[in-house]
Amino acid sequence: MARKKKKSKNIKRHSFYKVVLDAFKKDPFKSFNFRQISFALGITDKASKQLVKEILIDLTASEEIEELKRGKYKLNPSRISSAVKHSVITGIVDMKQTGKAYVITADLDEDVFISANNTYHALNGDKAKVRLFPKRKGRKTEGRIIEIIERAKKQFVGIIKVSKQYAFLIPDDVSVPVDIYIPISNLKGAKNGEKVVAKITDWPEHSKNPFGEIIEVLGKPGDNNVEMHSILMNFGFPLGFPENIEKEAEKIGTAITGNEISKRRDFRNVFTCTIDPEDAKDFDDALSVKKMDNGLWEIGIHIADVSHYVVEETGIDKEAYERGTSIYLVDRVIPMLPEKLSNNVCSLNPQVDKLCFSAVFQMDENAKVVHEWFGKTIINSNRRYNYDEVQKIIEGNEDKYQKQILILHSLASKLRKVRFEKGAIAFNSQEVKFILDKDGKPTGAYIKEQTDSNRLVEDFMLLANRKVAERIGTKHGRQEPRAFVYRVHDVPNPEKFQTFAEFVEKLGYKIQTGSRKSISSSLNNLFEQIKGKGEENMIESIAVRTMAKAEYSTKNIGHYGLAFKYYTHFTSPIRRYPDLMVHRLLEMYLHGGQSVNQAELEEKCQHSSIMERNAQQAERTSIKYKQAEYLLDKVGQEFQGLISGVSKWGIFVELDVCKCEGMVSLKYMDDDFYYLDEDNYRVIGHKFNKEYKLGDPIRVIVKKIDLAKKQMDFVLVS
């Protein structure tokens, strides 16, 4: 009997031996003591814990593990397989509010999951090294961050909370899961409750919180300027231009010499106009139209010649590159270039001679391009139009230049028709605009719709961008295509698109997931079907998120959404740095210049893509803030809305009036116990089977607004 008991004990010990060793192999670069191993294995009884202690001694003796210091063990490096040793990938950290993260990497086909206790000192957007864990069957790829290669953010905006002996910065950005410890000596005069900007000075190895210092005090939360400045600085954009850059801009000469004019094609006697929003301050594109003796129409797309004034490697050029783009917040524009250039010297103001870089096309009545020319020009715009004025002319209003506007409209419409026939997708996202008082407070909101006048300008800009890219990207004879900046848009991820197709099908719509042409055709049919319906904006927004994001690259893969094989950005050098790069490259290549270094150009493309995304996020954040501010004095009021999302916490509702999105928490829905039916995008009452489904119209009351968090809480109208 005793022998049987001993044999049973040995079997248990042997199986434990393997379980304990596997725990070390699961995380081969981490050290454990016996308590940590016991906890990881779910062991709580005293006898089993003692057994773990004994096994650790045995594993050390057999050199499977090594004792680093008294009671602390780690897998022996010689036992770590070569595959695991080298299973290190690099990627960008996507941090969640909960503290867990995903690392997005080009090294794998999937994102790597990082649990909250394995994120090391990483923050959202950081470039980091990740040690992958051995892959377990049926589980997602997991890993542990082992090194921060590059910080995404150098400064953090938030509210300072001051006590007697120390302070903490509570970041505005919800993706920053830790507060920043600020010693009293580093407050720089900041007072409790103020909005401030801080930088991280140190992050001790075993500290949960980073240490920092205040670098700027912004002011009182809720003040419009303070909030807009907070948004800009949170995304890494400066509030103004350094003094040396302003001085450099002031020294730029504005006179156009006869010698300069002689080098350019002269369009000053050809009808030319600009068409922009009513509140625009810079005009970087103009259109000219002329009937040729051969019966063709000569259409000039004239773009501000910023590269003539902004010389490469000057202070202004470096500043523009760092910014990458102009930023358009709800109540202001933060220009890429100093005001003297953006609003004056480079801007194509009417009745003034202006230098341009132009794409000129001879077209027949069907808008087919018969001849093209690219080069430096001089223009004198006859008229500055806004979109509303041109729309009224299209709809029948008389105007001095009515004939020219209608010709442009006719040709643009034909260009558009051909584009959609070739598979372009007709995205038409709605844009929220606010009416602001003198203090920047929103007093009203409206939806800005795209009209034919917007499309007129867009179609000619698309033509210029496409033709410039074709000119450089197409192989000519034996000459290989030269390094260039393309605007690329990849095909949608099949899994994401399939999920979208299933989603719209449950709302009563069908889209095909076959060929490229069938996808674009069925998407356009879908957009036609939902036009004017309550779910229009919601479906289009989700469709846009399903698509790959457009970006800048030297590797041309075409533009899926526009159905163009070649595409670039040439038409907005006042507000986009890639367009300025395109101007310089185009001029050099037109004059027989050699190809630039592709690797260096690709690095600039990647930087431009990052800054563009930051600017878009800053713009959306400012809109979200104004939406919350707009509802601040409307607590208790009723609004019509649409269910725009469902979760286990509640239903999200987008209001018709201002596209504000808030949540009706399930805890406020006390007429029943509601549960989430995730597969069918709805919540259902357990007792009475009442359902609230994505896309349903609904009436809600504004319950609470948290302006600091930009969160809006609603309750259902009884």
Secondary structure, DSSP 8 states (H G I E B T S, - for coil): -HHHHHHHHHHHHHHHHHHHHHHHHHSTT--B-HHHHHHHTT--SHHHHHHHHHHHHHHHHTTSEEEEETTEEEE-GGGS-HHHHT-EEEEEEEE-TTS-EEEE-SSSSS-EEE-GGG-TT--TT-EEEEEE----TTS--BEEEEEEEE-S-S-EEEEEEE-SSEEEEEES-TT--S-EEEEGGG-TT--TT-EEEEEEEE--TT-SS-EEEEEEEEE-TT-HHHHHHHHHHHTT--SS--HHHHHHHHTS-----HHHHHTSEE-TTS-EEEEE-TT-----EEEEEEE-TTS-EEEEEEEE-HHHHS-TTSHHHHHHHHH-B-EE-SS-EE-SS-HIIIIIISS--TTSEEEEEEEEEEE-TT--EEEEEEEEEEEE-SEEEEHHHHHHHHTT---TTHHHHHHHHHHHHHHHHHHHHTT-------EEEEEE-TTS-EEEEEEE---HHHHHHHHHHHHHHHHHHHHHHS-BTTB------EEEB----HHHHHHHHHHHHHTT-----SSHHHHHHHHHHHHHHHTTSTTHHHHHHHHHHHS---EEESS---BTTTTBSS----S-TTTBHHHHHHHHHHHHHHTT-----HHHHHHHHHHHHHHHHHHHHHHHHHHHHHHHHHHGGGTT-EEEEEEEEE-SSEEEEEETTT--EEEEEGGG-TTS-EEEEGGGTEEEETTT--EEETT-EEEEEEEEEETTTTEEEEEE--
